[in-house]
């Protein structure tokens, strides 16, 4: 579930401090979302290998979305080595994901032995207590949740075009089991009768709203469409009971997210990947 490729608290420093002080912040929420996705999609799986260590297979062909998820520290190096070897055998694209703690010496050492490099992805957050107004100058569009076979096909096509991949990348996100689950809300934006942008939101029981799979066809970028769909998802999430949204922003998307009030939470996921 690629994070977005997407406060009434005006002081970003205070918002960061609040996130860091919470034992259950946005990075664990992201890990829970991936595990739930893996448990829902056909062919996906979550295989516990130790307390706080699971091999997660979402079937999405992206290394940040699969692999060994470490949500607790203190694992023995030999156990990590076996788990990484198992992940490498089972998954075509994978990483080791360190969530909720700084990488330990054992984690870094075994990652080096497996030829993995460290990549830290900041997790950005925004309180949903208030939201900006929609931009009246944005490209006129309507938003709807994915329900029909036509919208499913359009979602995978547009997401693939946006990310430079094929349609297979987005298919797990529109599986029957995902669309039927109350946590997931999968959207398309329609311009002149054609699907032009995508987005997925994931609301967990703790009130965290994950923002994922935001993509716009290249021909309509920089027309306000991604911003409008993101604001729509934030408003829908707030109505459903979310208190805070989170996402992992790309370099291209970060200026937009910062303008909309997202700040670095200080609660990063550290990936070790090839």
C-alpha positions in Angstrom: 0.0 0.0 0.0 2.3 2.6 -1.1 2.0 5.6 1.1 0.9 8.7 -0.8 3.3 9.1 -3.7 0.9 10.7 -1.4 -4.0 20.8 12.1 -5.7 22.8 14.0 -2.4 22.7 15.8 -0.5 25.4 14.0 2.8 24.7 15.7 4.4 21.8 13.9 6.9 21.3 16.7 4.2 20.7 19.2 2.5 18.2 16.8 5.8 16.3 16.4 6.3 16.1 20.1 2.8 14.7 20.7 3.4 12.0 18.1 6.8 11.0 19.6 5.3 10.8 23.1 2.6 8.3 22.0 3.4 4.6 22.4 1.2 3.9 19.4 2.0 6.4 16.7 1.6 6.6 12.9 4.4 4.1 12.1 2.8 1.3 14.0 -0.5 2.3 12.4 1.1 1.9 9.0 2.5 -1.5 10.0 -1.0 -2.6 11.1 -2.5 -1.5 7.8 0.0 -3.5 5.8 -0.6 -6.6 7.9 -4.4 -6.2 7.5 -4.0 -5.8 3.8 -1.9 -8.9 3.6 -4.5 -10.9 5.6 -7.3 -9.8 3.2 -5.9 -10.1 -0.3 -6.1 -13.4 -2.1 -2.6 -15.0 -1.8 -1.4 -12.7 0.9 -0.3 -13.7 4.3 1.2 -12.7 7.6 3.6 -15.3 9.1 4.7 -14.7 12.7 8.4 -15.7 13.2 8.8 -14.3 16.7 7.0 -11.8 19.0 7.1 -8.5 17.2 8.5 -10.1 14.0 6.3 -11.1 11.0 6.9 -11.9 7.4 4.2 -9.8 5.5 3.2 -10.6 1.9 0.6 -8.2 0.5 1.1 -9.5 -3.1 1.8 -5.9 -4.2 5.0 -5.9 -6.2 6.8 -3.3 -4.1 9.7 -3.9 -1.7 8.3 -1.4 0.9 5.1 -3.3 1.1 6.4 -6.8 1.9 9.1 -8.4 3.9 10.2 -8.8 7.5 8.3 -6.3 9.7 10.0 -5.8 13.1 7.6 -4.0 15.5 9.7 -4.9 18.6 13.5 -4.8 19.2 15.7 -7.4 20.9 15.7 -10.2 18.3 18.8 -12.5 18.1 20.9 -12.0 15.1 20.6 -15.7 14.1 16.8 -15.5 14.2 16.9 -12.3 12.0 19.2 -14.0 9.6 16.8 -17.0 9.2 13.8 -14.8 8.9 15.4 -12.6 6.2 16.5 -15.7 4.3 12.9 -17.0 4.4 11.5 -13.7 3.2 14.0 -13.7 0.3 12.9 -17.2 -0.8 9.2 -16.4 -0.6 8.9 -12.8 -1.8 9.9 -11.4 -5.2 10.1 -7.8 -3.7 10.8 -7.3 0.0 12.5 -5.3 2.6 13.2 -5.4 6.4 11.1 -2.8 8.1 12.0 -1.4 11.5 8.9 0.1 13.2 8.6 1.9 16.5 12.3 1.7 17.5 15.7 2.7 16.2 17.5 -0.1 14.3 19.6 -2.3 16.7 23.1 -3.4 16.0 21.9 -6.9 15.2 19.4 -5.6 12.7 21.9 -3.4 11.0 24.5 -6.2 10.9 22.2 -8.8 9.4 20.9 -6.3 6.9 24.5 -5.6 5.7 25.1 -9.4 5.4 22.1 -9.7 3.1 23.2 -6.8 0.9 20.6 -4.4 2.1 20.9 -0.6 2.4 19.2 1.6 4.9 16.4 3.9 3.8 14.5 6.1 6.3 11.1 7.2 5.2 9.6 10.0 7.3 6.0 9.5 8.4 4.1 12.8 8.1 0.9 13.5 10.1 -1.9 16.0 10.2 -4.6 16.5 12.8 -8.1 16.4 11.3 -9.6 18.8 13.8 -9.9 21.3 10.9 -9.2 21.2 7.2 -8.5 23.7 4.4 -11.3 24.6 2.0 -11.2 23.1 -1.4 -9.5 25.2 -4.0 -12.1 26.8 -6.3 -9.5 27.0 -9.1 -8.8 23.3 -9.2 -9.7 21.2 -12.2 -13.5 20.3 -11.9 -13.8 16.7 -10.8 -16.1 14.4 -9.0 -15.0 11.7 -6.5 -16.4 8.3 -5.9 -15.6 5.1 -4.1 -14.6 2.2 -6.2 -17.4 -0.3 -6.5 -17.9 -1.3 -10.2 -15.7 -3.5 -12.4 -15.1 -0.5 -14.6 -13.8 1.6 -11.7 -11.6 -1.2 -10.5 -10.0 -1.5 -13.9 -9.6 2.3 -14.2 -8.1 2.4 -10.7 -5.4 -0.1 -11.5 -4.7 1.5 -14.9 -4.4 5.0 -13.6 -2.3 4.0 -10.5 0.0 2.0 -12.8 0.4 4.9 -15.2 1.0 7.3 -12.3 3.7 5.1 -10.7 5.2 3.9 -13.9 4.2 0.3 -13.4 1.7 -2.1 -15.0 -1.9 -2.7 -13.9 -0.9 -5.5 -11.6 0.5 -3.1 -9.0 -2.9 -1.9 -8.0 -5.0 -5.0 -8.2 -4.6 -6.1 -4.6 -6.1 -2.7 -3.5 -9.3 -3.4 -5.3 -9.8 -7.1 -4.4 -13.3 -7.9 -3.2 -12.0 -8.6 0.3 -10.4 -5.2 0.5 -13.3 -3.2 -0.9 -15.7 -5.0 1.5 -13.6 -4.2 4.6 -14.7 -1.2 6.7 -11.2 0.0 7.2 -10.6 0.6 3.4 -11.9 3.3 1.2 -10.7 3.2 -2.4 -11.4 6.3 -4.5 -11.2 7.6 -8.0 -11.4 11.2 -9.3 -13.3 11.6 -12.5 -12.7 14.5 -15.0 -14.8 14.8 -18.1 -16.1 11.3 -17.6 -12.7 9.7 -17.3 -10.9 8.4 -14.2 -7.9 10.7 -13.8 -6.6 10.1 -10.2 -6.7 7.5 -7.5 -6.5 7.3 -3.7 -6.8 4.8 -0.9 -7.6 5.6 2.7 -7.2 3.2 5.6 -9.0 4.0 8.9 -7.9 1.8 11.9 -9.6 1.3 15.2 -7.3 3.8 17.0 -8.5 6.6 14.7 -5.4 6.8 12.5 -6.2 7.5 8.8 -3.6 6.2 6.4 -3.3 7.9 3.0 -2.0 5.7 0.3 -1.9 5.1 -3.5 -2.4 8.7 -4.5 -1.7 9.0 -8.2 -2.7 11.4 -11.1 -2.3 10.7 -14.8 0.7 12.7 -16.0 -1.4 14.8 -18.4 -3.4 16.3 -15.6 -0.8 16.9 -12.9 -0.3 20.3 -11.4 -4.0 21.1 -11.9 -5.1 20.7 -8.3 -6.6 17.3 -8.8 -4.3 15.4 -6.3 -4.9 18.1 -3.7 -8.7 18.0 -4.1 -8.9 14.2 -3.9 -6.6 14.3 -0.8 -8.8 16.9 0.9 -11.8 14.8 0.1 -10.3 11.7 1.7 -9.3 13.7 4.8 -12.8 15.1 5.2 -14.4 11.6 4.7 -12.0 10.1 7.2 -12.9 12.8 9.8 -16.6 12.1 9.3 -15.8 8.4 9.9 -14.1 9.1 13.2 -10.4 9.6 12.4 -8.4 12.0 14.5 -5.1 12.2 12.6 -4.0 11.3 9.1 -0.6 9.9 8.2 1.3 9.3 5.0 4.8 8.7 3.7 5.5 11.5 1.2 7.6 11.3 -1.9 10.0 14.2 -2.8 7.5 15.2 -5.5 4.5 15.1 -3.1 6.1 16.6 0.0 5.6 20.3 -0.9 1.9 19.7 -1.4 1.6 17.8 1.9 3.4 20.5 3.8 1.1 23.2 2.3 -1.8 21.2 3.6 -0.5 21.1 7.1 1.3 17.7 7.3 4.4 17.7 9.5 7.2 15.2 10.1 6.0 13.1 13.0 9.5 11.9 14.0 8.0 8.4 14.0 9.8 7.0 11.0 9.8 3.5 9.4 13.4 2.5 8.7 13.6 0.2 5.7 16.5 -2.0 4.7 16.2 -2.9 1.0 18.2 -3.5 -2.1 
